[in-house]
Amino acid sequence: MPETQPISWRSIVYGTPVISSDNERVGTVNEVLGSDSEDIFHGLRVALTGRRQDVMVDAEGSAGARDLVRASGSSSPAVLV
């Protein structure tokens, strides 16, 4: 797995690739769920690759805000779940 650095949940944009713990791309971010006013990250709505459905990955089930990452040396961000 590439080296990573933490990023804020607020910096995740729609279309950001979502990478599983075994380093496979599983989909893209369709929505970031959180409260800006309270600075609380609730989770992500992820469009699964090859499927017509989205899944909700809550903050507890995802890597969580503390572990949202950007691949080092890469210009494109990725979210680990």
C-alpha angles and dihedrals in degrees: 000000000000121000112269142197128205120257132187118266086233091064094061112106132197112275094032109147116252115216125197123227089261090058097255122136105241102173146304135282111265096174139003111221118208149102114263093189092054096031092232122149112212101175145269137288104221127196104218118228112254095007135096094223137081126219129207115232108193123212091258093050095045126063083271129229092293092060104038102130146197116209109248113246092015125112092209123071125227131194120221119216 
